[in-house]
Structure formats: C-alpha cells, structure tokens
Amino acid sequence: MEIKLHRYSYIFSVYLWLTLGILTIGSILVSSLGWIINLGMGTGLIIIGCLMYLHGNSLHRLYAGAMDKLQEDPNFIWFLRFDLLLVIISCIVSGAFLTGAFIRMFVEGFAVFG
C-alpha cells in the first residue's frame, strides 16, 4: 500500500517541479528584464524535478528487485514512510511555489523572478 502511494506522490511531485521550472522559463516572454535569473532558476527547478524522478525510480527498482525481502522488513517500511512524508512536503512546497508563480505571471503580468 505504501509503495503505491509513494509512487503516485513522487510522480505528482516531479510534474509539479517540472511545471514550475517550465513556467519560470516561459515567464521570460512576459517580461524580459530578469531573463538570466528566470532562466537559471527555471533550469534549477527542472533539475530538482529530474532528481526527484531518479530518486523515486531507483527506490521502486530496488523494491521490485527484492520485494520478498523488503515487504516485511520494518526498517524499510519506516524508511518508505519517512520518504513518503518528505515527498508529500515537496508536493506542498512546489504547489505553493507554483501557485505564486501563476499569480505573479498571469495576474500581475511580470516574470516570476524580476
């Protein structure tokens, strides 16, 4: 149960980070004053999304490779729940940032940074 919830939550977090990075880079079209900052921050946010994907994917490949050993291991279950908590916090943080970026770009009419 925890592994499926972890899989869906890390994929959702990856999409949030990637959307935030693409929106930050795309906000250069609205206002090109701080285009270097927006390009750098957008690239950094996309890299965070890629690292989240690599982390979640490698964890699920580990679990699939040793499912019979890890399914009953209390240490792995504790680690999986702790990592799930961190992924959910990442979803909340990136969702808040994404909301702020949408407001900054579409309501105020400025680039995300600048």
TIRO-2110 file (N, C-alpha, C; in Angstrom, 1 decimal):
// TIRO-2110
0.8, -1.2, 0.0, N, 1, A
0.0, 0.0, 0.0, CA, 1, A
0.9, 1.3, 0.0, C, 1, A
1.9, 1.3, 0.9, N, 2, A
2.7, 2.5, 1.0, CA, 2, A
3.5, 2.7, -0.3, C, 2, A
3.9, 1.6, -1.0, N, 3, A
4.7, 1.7, -2.2, CA, 3, A
3.9, 2.3, -3.3, C, 3, A
2.6, 2.0, -3.4, N, 4, A
1.8, 2.6, -4.5, CA, 4, A
1.6, 4.0, -4.2, C, 4, A
1.3, 4.4, -3.0, N, 5, A
1.1, 5.8, -2.6, CA, 5, A
2.4, 6.6, -2.8, C, 5, A
3.5, 6.0, -2.5, N, 6, A
4.8, 6.7, -2.7, CA, 6, A
5.0, 6.9, -4.2, C, 6, A
4.7, 5.9, -5.0, N, 7, A
4.9, 6.0, -6.5, CA, 7, A
4.1, 7.1, -7.1, C, 7, A
2.8, 7.2, -6.7, N, 8, A
1.9, 8.3, -7.3, CA, 8, A
2.3, 9.6, -6.8, C, 8, A
2.7, 9.7, -5.5, N, 9, A
3.1, 11.0, -4.9, CA, 9, A
4.4, 11.5, -5.5, C, 9, A
5.4, 10.7, -5.7, N, 10, A
6.6, 11.2, -6.3, CA, 10, A
6.4, 11.6, -7.8, C, 10, A
5.6, 10.9, -8.5, N, 11, A
5.3, 11.3, -9.9, CA, 11, A
4.6, 12.6, -9.9, C, 11, A
3.7, 12.8, -9.0, N, 12, A
3.0, 14.1, -8.9, CA, 12, A
3.9, 15.2, -8.5, C, 12, A
4.9, 15.0, -7.6, N, 13, A
5.9, 15.9, -7.2, CA, 13, A
6.8, 16.3, -8.4, C, 13, A
7.2, 15.3, -9.2, N, 14, A
8.0, 15.5, -10.4, CA, 14, A
7.3, 16.5, -11.3, C, 14, A
6.0, 16.2, -11.6, N, 15, A
5.3, 17.0, -12.5, CA, 15, A
5.1, 18.5, -12.0, C, 15, A
4.9, 18.6, -10.7, N, 16, A
4.9, 20.0, -10.1, CA, 16, A
6.2, 20.7, -10.3, C, 16, A
7.3, 20.1, -10.0, N, 17, A
8.6, 20.8, -10.1, CA, 17, A
8.9, 21.1, -11.6, C, 17, A
8.6, 20.2, -12.5, N, 18, A
8.9, 20.4, -13.9, CA, 18, A
8.0, 21.5, -14.4, C, 18, A
6.7, 21.6, -14.0, N, 19, A
5.8, 22.6, -14.5, CA, 19, A
6.2, 24.0, -13.9, C, 19, A
6.7, 24.0, -12.7, N, 20, A
7.2, 25.2, -12.1, CA, 20, A
8.4, 25.7, -12.9, C, 20, A
9.4, 24.8, -13.2, N, 21, A
10.5, 25.2, -14.0, CA, 21, A
10.2, 25.7, -15.4, C, 21, A
9.3, 25.0, -16.0, N, 22, A
8.9, 25.5, -17.4, CA, 22, A
8.1, 26.8, -17.3, C, 22, A
7.3, 27.0, -16.3, N, 23, A
6.6, 28.3, -16.2, CA, 23, A
7.6, 29.4, -15.9, C, 23, A
8.6, 29.1, -15.1, N, 24, A
9.6, 30.2, -14.8, CA, 24, A
10.3, 30.6, -16.0, C, 24, A
10.8, 29.6, -16.8, N, 25, A
11.5, 29.9, -18.0, CA, 25, A
10.5, 30.6, -19.0, C, 25, A
9.3, 30.1, -19.1, N, 26, A
8.3, 30.7, -20.0, CA, 26, A
7.9, 32.2, -19.6, C, 26, A
8.1, 32.5, -18.4, N, 27, A
7.7, 33.9, -17.9, CA, 27, A
8.7, 34.9, -18.5, C, 27, A
9.8, 34.5, -19.1, N, 28, A
10.6, 35.5, -19.8, CA, 28, A
9.9, 36.1, -20.9, C, 28, A
8.9, 35.5, -21.5, N, 29, A
8.1, 36.1, -22.6, CA, 29, A
7.3, 37.2, -22.1, C, 29, A
6.9, 37.2, -20.9, N, 30, A
6.0, 38.3, -20.3, CA, 30, A
6.9, 39.5, -20.0, C, 30, A
8.0, 39.3, -19.4, N, 31, A
8.9, 40.4, -19.0, CA, 31, A
10.3, 39.9, -19.1, C, 31, A
11.1, 40.5, -20.0, N, 32, A
12.4, 40.0, -20.2, CA, 32, A
13.5, 40.8, -19.4, C, 32, A
13.1, 41.5, -18.3, N, 33, A
14.1, 42.3, -17.6, CA, 33, A
15.0, 41.3, -16.8, C, 33, A
14.5, 40.4, -16.1, N, 34, A
15.4, 39.5, -15.4, CA, 34, A
15.5, 38.1, -16.0, C, 34, A
15.8, 38.1, -17.3, N, 35, A
15.8, 36.8, -18.0, CA, 35, A
16.9, 35.8, -17.6, C, 35, A
18.0, 36.4, -17.1, N, 36, A
19.1, 35.5, -16.7, CA, 36, A
18.7, 34.8, -15.4, C, 36, A
18.1, 35.5, -14.5, N, 37, A
17.6, 34.9, -13.2, CA, 37, A
16.5, 33.9, -13.5, C, 37, A
15.6, 34.2, -14.3, N, 38, A
14.5, 33.3, -14.6, CA, 38, A
15.0, 32.0, -15.3, C, 38, A
15.9, 32.2, -16.2, N, 39, A
16.5, 31.0, -16.9, CA, 39, A
17.3, 30.1, -16.0, C, 39, A
18.1, 30.7, -15.1, N, 40, A
18.8, 30.0, -14.1, CA, 40, A
17.9, 29.3, -13.1, C, 40, A
17.0, 30.0, -12.6, N, 41, A
16.1, 29.4, -11.6, CA, 41, A
15.2, 28.3, -12.2, C, 41, A
14.7, 28.6, -13.4, N, 42, A
13.9, 27.6, -14.1, CA, 42, A
14.6, 26.3, -14.4, C, 42, A
15.9, 26.4, -14.8, N, 43, A
16.7, 25.3, -15.0, CA, 43, A
17.0, 24.5, -13.7, C, 43, A
17.2, 25.3, -12.6, N, 44, A
17.4, 24.6, -11.3, CA, 44, A
16.2, 23.9, -10.9, C, 44, A
15.0, 24.4, -11.1, N, 45, A
13.7, 23.8, -10.7, CA, 45, A
13.5, 22.5, -11.6, C, 45, A
13.9, 22.6, -12.8, N, 46, A
13.7, 21.4, -13.7, CA, 46, A
14.7, 20.3, -13.2, C, 46, A
15.9, 20.7, -12.8, N, 47, A
16.9, 19.7, -12.3, CA, 47, A
16.4, 19.1, -11.0, C, 47, A
15.7, 19.9, -10.1, N, 48, A
15.1, 19.3, -8.9, CA, 48, A
14.1, 18.2, -9.3, C, 48, A
13.2, 18.5, -10.3, N, 49, A
12.3, 17.6, -10.8, CA, 49, A
12.9, 16.3, -11.3, C, 49, A
14.0, 16.4, -12.0, N, 50, A
14.7, 15.3, -12.6, CA, 50, A
15.3, 14.4, -11.5, C, 50, A
15.9, 15.1, -10.5, N, 51, A
16.5, 14.4, -9.3, CA, 51, A
15.4, 13.6, -8.5, C, 51, A
14.2, 14.3, -8.4, N, 52, A
13.1, 13.6, -7.7, CA, 52, A
12.7, 12.3, -8.5, C, 52, A
12.7, 12.4, -9.8, N, 53, A
12.3, 11.3, -10.6, CA, 53, A
13.4, 10.2, -10.5, C, 53, A
14.6, 10.5, -10.5, N, 54, A
15.7, 9.5, -10.4, CA, 54, A
15.6, 8.8, -9.0, C, 54, A
15.4, 9.6, -8.0, N, 55, A
15.3, 9.1, -6.6, CA, 55, A
14.1, 8.1, -6.5, C, 55, A
13.0, 8.5, -6.9, N, 56, A
11.8, 7.6, -6.8, CA, 56, A
11.9, 6.4, -7.7, C, 56, A
12.4, 6.6, -8.9, N, 57, A
12.5, 5.4, -9.8, CA, 57, A
13.5, 4.4, -9.3, C, 57, A
14.7, 4.9, -8.7, N, 58, A
15.6, 3.9, -8.2, CA, 58, A
15.1, 3.2, -7.0, C, 58, A
14.3, 3.9, -6.2, N, 59, A
13.7, 3.3, -5.0, CA, 59, A
12.8, 2.2, -5.4, C, 59, A
12.0, 2.4, -6.4, N, 60, A
11.0, 1.4, -6.8, CA, 60, A
11.7, 0.3, -7.6, C, 60, A
12.8, 0.5, -8.3, N, 61, A
13.5, -0.6, -8.9, CA, 61, A
14.1, -1.5, -7.8, C, 61, A
14.6, -0.8, -6.7, N, 62, A
15.2, -1.6, -5.6, CA, 62, A
14.1, -2.4, -4.9, C, 62, A
12.9, -1.9, -4.8, N, 63, A
11.8, -2.6, -4.1, CA, 63, A
11.3, -3.7, -5.0, C, 63, A
11.3, -3.5, -6.3, N, 64, A
10.9, -4.6, -7.3, CA, 64, A
11.9, -5.7, -7.3, C, 64, A
13.2, -5.4, -7.2, N, 65, A
14.2, -6.4, -7.2, CA, 65, A
14.3, -7.3, -6.0, C, 65, A
13.9, -6.8, -4.8, N, 66, A
14.0, -7.5, -3.6, CA, 66, A
12.6, -7.4, -2.8, C, 66, A
11.5, -7.6, -3.5, N, 67, A
10.2, -7.4, -2.9, CA, 67, A
10.0, -8.4, -1.8, C, 67, A
10.4, -9.7, -2.0, N, 68, A
10.1, -10.7, -1.0, CA, 68, A
10.9, -10.4, 0.3, C, 68, A
12.0, -9.8, 0.2, N, 69, A
12.8, -9.5, 1.4, CA, 69, A
12.4, -8.2, 2.1, C, 69, A
12.0, -7.2, 1.3, N, 70, A
11.7, -5.9, 1.8, CA, 70, A
10.3, -5.7, 2.2, C, 70, A
9.4, -6.6, 1.8, N, 71, A
8.0, -6.4, 2.1, CA, 71, A
7.7, -6.5, 3.6, C, 71, A
8.4, -7.3, 4.3, N, 72, A
8.2, -7.5, 5.7, CA, 72, A
9.3, -6.8, 6.6, C, 72, A
10.2, -6.1, 6.0, N, 73, A
11.3, -5.5, 6.8, CA, 73, A
10.8, -4.2, 7.4, C, 73, A
10.8, -4.2, 8.8, N, 74, A
10.3, -3.0, 9.4, CA, 74, A
11.1, -1.7, 9.2, C, 74, A
12.4, -1.9, 9.0, N, 75, A
13.3, -0.8, 8.7, CA, 75, A
13.0, -0.2, 7.4, C, 75, A
12.7, -1.0, 6.4, N, 76, A
12.4, -0.5, 5.0, CA, 76, A
11.0, 0.2, 5.1, C, 76, A
10.1, -0.4, 5.8, N, 77, A
8.7, 0.2, 5.9, CA, 77, A
8.9, 1.6, 6.6, C, 77, A
9.7, 1.7, 7.6, N, 78, A
9.9, 3.0, 8.3, CA, 78, A
10.5, 4.0, 7.3, C, 78, A
11.5, 3.6, 6.6, N, 79, A
12.2, 4.4, 5.6, CA, 79, A
11.2, 4.9, 4.5, C, 79, A
10.4, 3.9, 4.0, N, 80, A
9.4, 4.3, 3.0, CA, 80, A
8.4, 5.3, 3.5, C, 80, A
8.0, 5.2, 4.7, N, 81, A
7.0, 6.1, 5.3, CA, 81, A
7.7, 7.5, 5.5, C, 81, A
8.9, 7.5, 5.9, N, 82, A
9.6, 8.8, 6.1, CA, 82, A
9.9, 9.4, 4.7, C, 82, A
10.3, 8.7, 3.7, N, 83, A
10.5, 9.2, 2.4, CA, 83, A
9.1, 9.7, 1.8, C, 83, A
8.1, 9.0, 2.1, N, 84, A
6.7, 9.4, 1.6, CA, 84, A
6.4, 10.8, 2.3, C, 84, A
6.7, 11.0, 3.5, N, 85, A
6.5, 12.2, 4.2, CA, 85, A
7.3, 13.4, 3.5, C, 85, A
8.5, 13.1, 3.2, N, 86, A
9.3, 14.1, 2.5, CA, 86, A
8.8, 14.4, 1.1, C, 86, A
8.3, 13.4, 0.4, N, 87, A
7.8, 13.7, -0.9, CA, 87, A
6.5, 14.5, -0.8, C, 87, A
5.7, 14.2, 0.2, N, 88, A
4.4, 15.0, 0.4, CA, 88, A
4.8, 16.4, 0.7, C, 88, A
5.8, 16.6, 1.6, N, 89, A
6.2, 18.0, 1.9, CA, 89, A
6.7, 18.7, 0.6, C, 89, A
7.4, 18.0, -0.2, N, 90, A
7.9, 18.5, -1.5, CA, 90, A
6.7, 18.9, -2.4, C, 90, A
5.7, 18.1, -2.4, N, 91, A
4.5, 18.4, -3.2, CA, 91, A
3.8, 19.7, -2.7, C, 91, A
3.8, 19.9, -1.4, N, 92, A
3.2, 21.1, -0.8, CA, 92, A
4.0, 22.3, -1.1, C, 92, A
5.3, 22.2, -1.0, N, 93, A
6.2, 23.3, -1.2, CA, 93, A
6.1, 23.7, -2.7, C, 93, A
6.3, 22.7, -3.6, N, 94, A
6.2, 23.0, -5.0, CA, 94, A
4.9, 23.5, -5.5, C, 94, A
3.8, 23.0, -4.8, N, 95, A
2.5, 23.5, -5.2, CA, 95, A
2.3, 25.0, -4.7, C, 95, A
2.8, 25.3, -3.6, N, 96, A
2.8, 26.7, -3.1, CA, 96, A
3.6, 27.6, -4.1, C, 96, A
4.8, 27.2, -4.4, N, 97, A
5.6, 28.0, -5.4, CA, 97, A
4.9, 28.1, -6.7, C, 97, A
4.3, 27.0, -7.2, N, 98, A
3.6, 27.1, -8.5, CA, 98, A
2.4, 28.0, -8.4, C, 98, A
1.7, 28.0, -7.3, N, 99, A
0.6, 29.0, -7.2, CA, 99, A
1.1, 30.4, -7.2, C, 99, A
2.2, 30.7, -6.5, N, 100, A
2.8, 32.0, -6.5, CA, 100, A
3.3, 32.4, -7.9, C, 100, A
3.8, 31.4, -8.6, N, 101, A
4.3, 31.7, -10.0, CA, 101, A
3.2, 32.1, -10.9, C, 101, A
2.1, 31.3, -10.8, N, 102, A
0.9, 31.6, -11.6, CA, 102, A
0.3, 33.0, -11.3, C, 102, A
0.3, 33.3, -10.1, N, 103, A
-0.2, 34.7, -9.7, CA, 103, A
0.7, 35.7, -10.2, C, 103, A
2.0, 35.5, -10.0, N, 104, A
2.9, 36.5, -10.5, CA, 104, A
2.9, 36.7, -12.0, C, 104, A
2.7, 35.6, -12.7, N, 105, A
2.8, 35.7, -14.2, CA, 105, A
1.5, 36.2, -14.8, C, 105, A
0.4, 35.6, -14.4, N, 106, A
-0.9, 35.8, -15.1, CA, 106, A
-1.8, 36.9, -14.4, C, 106, A
-1.6, 37.1, -13.1, N, 107, A
-2.4, 38.2, -12.5, CA, 107, A
-1.6, 39.5, -12.5, C, 107, A
-0.4, 39.5, -12.1, N, 108, A
0.4, 40.7, -12.0, CA, 108, A
1.1, 41.1, -13.4, C, 108, A
1.3, 40.1, -14.2, N, 109, A
1.8, 40.3, -15.5, CA, 109, A
3.3, 40.6, -15.6, C, 109, A
4.1, 40.0, -14.6, N, 110, A
5.5, 40.1, -14.6, CA, 110, A
6.1, 38.7, -14.7, C, 110, A
7.4, 38.7, -14.9, N, 111, A
8.2, 37.4, -14.8, CA, 111, A
8.2, 36.9, -13.4, C, 111, A
8.4, 35.7, -13.2, N, 112, A
8.4, 35.1, -11.9, CA, 112, A
9.5, 35.7, -11.0, C, 112, A
10.7, 35.8, -11.5, N, 113, A
11.8, 36.4, -10.7, CA, 113, A
12.2, 37.6, -11.5, C, 113, A
11.9, 38.8, -11.0, N, 114, A
12.4, 40.0, -11.7, CA, 114, A
11.4, 41.1, -11.8, C, 114, A
END
